[in-house]
Amino acid sequence: MSESPPDWPQLIQAFGLPGAVTAAHPHGSGHINDTYAVSLQQADRQRRYILQRINHRVFTNIPALMANISRVTAHLVHGMRLNPTVAGEAFLTDPTGRFWRCYDFIEGATTHDLVENPQQAREAAHSFGKFQRQLVDLPGPRLHETIPDFHHTRKRFNRLLAAITEDRVGRRAAVQAEIDFALAREAMVDHLLARAARGELPERVTHNDTKINNVMLDDHTNEGVAVIDLDTVMPGLAAYDFGDMVRTATNSAAEDETDLSKVRCRLEIFDALAEGYLSAAGTFLTDAEREELELGGRLMTFENGIRFLTDHLEGDTYYKIHRPSQNLDRARCQFALVQSMEMQAHDMRAIIADRST
């Protein structure tokens, strides 16, 4: 049975927004929450808001999630503005038990799903670096971990080992080359975790989903306007955020590309990311954090590769697939990108050093 459509007048009233609803349409390209742009007639002008129905199956602790977002948005000088309910709460539970939140609509800016040029990469990276910088002095307590162990690569790797041993759907023999690739790089998964445990890498407030489509770019200047999609904002390492930017922005091919000859890490995009990120984050990063930025790209790419391979071995139970072996193709693509990064690691470290001065 399909869900009933949202009761827009009731929701608008609950959030204390003035005006009558004139339009409400699905908005954006996200796959987790249901996002709508809602237009209200306010006196002689139209004003838009973003209303999101939060996916409580993915985010099981809504109060903790929204406590994080409330604190972060209140602390940021520029960015998303959260509108509380008339009762002063950060979110609303409607009569059907669904959870809603409301943001001001950011006009004159757009998100992009793909990095088309170095300028876009530079601006997105600068925005994420600025986002981290503004949250360095976020008052305590520590933010909630909305998805525990999100980047705990050792636990991700151990799950791969279990999937290999169990071989529940009989796919192990056909992917031995991919398994061997992963096993040969096991030492990498513990490096950042070990340095963090020794206190050599400080814990930061990180975004944890640093794709370019989570930055709004000005429609005219192409400059970064705001970082959005704050559901995964929580404690983490700077190398995780920079690394995920590298993983998602530098790949020259689609995530599930089957012709691996097309897959490479675009060094010109990496340079733009480094320039943009360090121009904003360079004021607070420690020398140890800078040392690990290059590894962050390889590690986040490797982590996603082993997650895709694990899901393939487990029978495609987590990631949606649209054709047979799509998760295996995704894993192979990520591993090919890791290899490209390995071949260019010296140049990438040199770029980080140059952009740090």
N, C-alpha and C positions, 0 to 999 in steps of 0.2 A: 504494500500500500504506500503510495507517495505521500510525502509530508504536505500538510496544508501550507499555503503561502503565508509569509509573514504578515502580521497585523501592523502595518506601518503606522497608522495614527496612534495606536496603543504604545508602540515602541517609542515614537517621537515624544509622546507625552511623558513616558517614564523617564526619559533622559532630559526632560525639561527644555526641549528645543522649541523656540517660537516659530510659528508659521504653519501653513497647511502643505501637505505632501502633494507635489505636482508630478513627480516621476520617481521611479525606483527601478534600477537595472543592475544585473550582475556586473561586477567590475573586476578587472585584473585577470591574471593567469595562474593564480595560486591553486594548489590541489588539496590543501588541508582544510582550511576554513571556507565558509560561504560568505563572500564579500559583495556588498551592494553599495552603489552610489545612490544616495537619496537626495532629491532636490526639494527644497522648501521655499514657498513664497513668503518672503518677509518684507512687509510694507511694499516698496516699489522695486525690490530686487529679488533675484533668485540666489539662494545659498545652498551649497552642497555639503553633505556629510558622508562619511564612510561608516556603515553599520556592518559589523561582522558577527556571524554566528560561529562561535568557537567550537572546534571539533573536540568534544570531551572524551572521545575514544582514543585520540592521540595524546591529548593533554589531560591527564586524569585528575590533576589537582588544580582546578581552576582558581581557587583563592590564592594559592601560591604563585601561579602564573601571573595573575593580574596584580598581585602585590609587587612583583618585580617590575612589571611594565609601568605601574603608577609611580614608583620611585624613580625609575630611569627617565621617563618623560618629564617629570617635574623638575629633574636636575638639569636636563639638557637646555642650553640657551636657545637653540633652534631645533626644529624637528617636529615630530608628530605630537599633536595635542589631544590628550584623552579627555573626553567629556564624561563626568560622573553622572549617575542617576540623580533624580530629585532627592533620593534618600542619602546621597553622598557616597554611594558605593561605586567601585570601579567597573562593575559589570552588573548585568541584569539577568535574572532567571525568569523566563517567561512562563505562562501558565502550562505550557507543554513540557517544561523541564529543560528547555534549551537555553544556552548561555549566550548573551549578547554583550558587545562593547561598542562604543561610538567614538570616532575620531573626527576632527575637522578635516575636510577635504583640502588637499594641497593643490591649489590652482596653478596653472602655468608651468607644470612640470610633468614629465612622463618617465615611465620605466621602460627599459629595453631588455629583451630576453637574451640577446647575443652581443658580444663586444665586436663592434664593427671597425674600430680604429683605435690607435694608441691614446687619443685624447679622451675617449670615453673611459678607457681603462684607468688612465691617470686620475680623472675626476672621481670615479667610483672609489678607487683606492684611497684618495685623499679624504673622501667622506668617511670611509670606515676608520681611517687613522684618526681623524678629528673626533669621531664618535668615541673611540677608545680614550683619547686624550681628555675629553670632557668628563669622562666617568672615572678618571684616576682618583679623584677626591670625593667620590660618592660616599656619603656617610654610611656607617654600619647600620644594621648588622649585615653579614654576608648574604648575598642574593641566594634565593632558592635554586636548587638544581632541578629545573623543570623536566629534563630528561637525564637521569643519573647516568654517569659513565659514558656520555655521548661520544667523547673522543678518547676513551680509554682503549688505546689500540691493542694493548696486551689482551684485554678481554675479548675484543673483536677477533684477534688472531686465535685465541684459544677456542672460540666458537667454531672457527674454520677447522681447526684440528679435530674437534668433536664431529663435525659434519663429514670430514674425510673418513674418520673411523667408522661412523655409523652407516654412511652410504645408503641412506634410507630409500632412495629411488633408483639405485643402481647406475649412477652416472660417473662414479669416480674413475673408472678405467679410461673413459673417453677424454678426461681432462687432466691427465697426468702431467702434461707439459705445464699447464697453468699452476697446478699444485706445486711442482718443482720450483717454478718461478717464485712463488710465495715463500716456500720453505727456505730458499736460498737467501732471503732478505729478512729473516726473523729477527736478527739482532737490531734492526732499525726500529722495531715497534716499541722497545723499552727505553730508547735513548732520552727522549724528552721527559717521559715519566720519571726516570731516574734522576735527571737534573732538577726537576721540580721537587721531588721528594727530598733531595739534599739541600733545598733552599736556594739553588743557583738560578732558577727561573721563577720570577714572582708571579703570583696569581693575579690576573687582571679581570675586569668586567669585559667579556667578549660577546660578540654578536652570534657567532657560531653558524651562520648561514650567509656567507659573504659573496653571494652571486650578484652580478651586476643588476639583476632585476629587483634587488632589494635596496637600490639607491635611486631616488628620483632626480633626474637631470633637467635643468631649466630648458624649456622649449626653444629659447632664443640663443642663450649663451652656451648651452650644453654643460654648464657648471653644476656640481652637485648641490642639491637643495636640502635633501633630507634622507636619512636612513630609515627604512621601514621594515615591517615584519619582525617584531621584537619578541616573538614567542620563545626563541631559544637564547635570549640574552641571559647569561648566567656566568659563574666563575669559569675561567679557562686560561689558556696561554696565548700570548700575542702571536706565536708562530702558527697556531691553529687557524686564526682568522686570516692572516696573510697567506698561509698555505692553501686555504680553500679558495681564496681569490685566484691564486696561481692555477690551481686545478681546474677551475671552471672557466677562467678567462683566456688562458694561453693555448688551450687545445685547438688545433687547426681543423679538427673534424668533429662530427656529431658524437655524442656520448656512446652510441651503440653502432658506430661505424664498423662495417665488416671488412673493408679494405684497409688493413692496418698500415699500408704504405702512406696513407693520407694523414696519419696521426703523428703530430710533432708538437713540441712545446715551442711556441712562437717567442723567440727571444726579444723581439721588439716590443711585444705586449708585456713580457716580464719586466723589461726596463721601465716601461710606463707605469706599471703597478708599483715597482720599487720607488720610483721618483715620487709618485703621488702619495703613497703610504708614508714614506719616511719624511716627506715635507710636513706632514701633520703629526705623526707619531714620534718623530725623531727627538722631540724635546723631552720625552719621558722614558724611552726604551733604554734598558741597560745594555752594556756591551755584550753580555751573555745572550740576551734576547736577539740582538742583531746577528750574532753568530749563527743562530738557528733558523733564521728566516728562509734560507735556501732549502734546508732540510724540511721545513714546514710544508713546502710545496710538494716535495716527493712523498712525504709521510701521509699527507691528506689524500693524495692520489692513490697511494698504495692501500690506505685504509679503505677507501671506497671500492677499490678493486677486489679486496678480500671479502668485503661485504657482499658484492655482487656474486662472487664465486661461491660463497657460503650459501646464498639464497638459491643459486642454481643447484647445488648439491642437496639442499633440503627440500627441493621440489617447488621452488618459486612461491614461497608462502608469504613473503614480505613485500617485495617490490612488484608493482603491476607490470605485466608483460603483455605485448600485443602480437607476439609471434613466438613460436618455439625457439628456445635457446637464446632469447634476447638478453637475459641476465648474463649468460656466458659471453655473449658479444660485448656487453658492457664491461665485464671483467677484463677481457682481452684488450679492449680499448684503453682502459685505465693502466693496465700493465705496460702497454706500448708507450703510453705517455710517460710512465715512470722511466722506462729505458731512455727515452729522448731527454728527460731531465738529467739522468745519470751522465749521458754523453756531454751535456752542456753545463754540468755542475760547476766546473771551474769558472766559466764565463759568468754564470749566475752569481756566484760568490763575489766575483770582481765587480759586478754591477751593484750589489748591495754595498760593498765597501766604498765605491765611488759615490753612490747616492747618499751615503751617510756623512760625507764631508761637507 
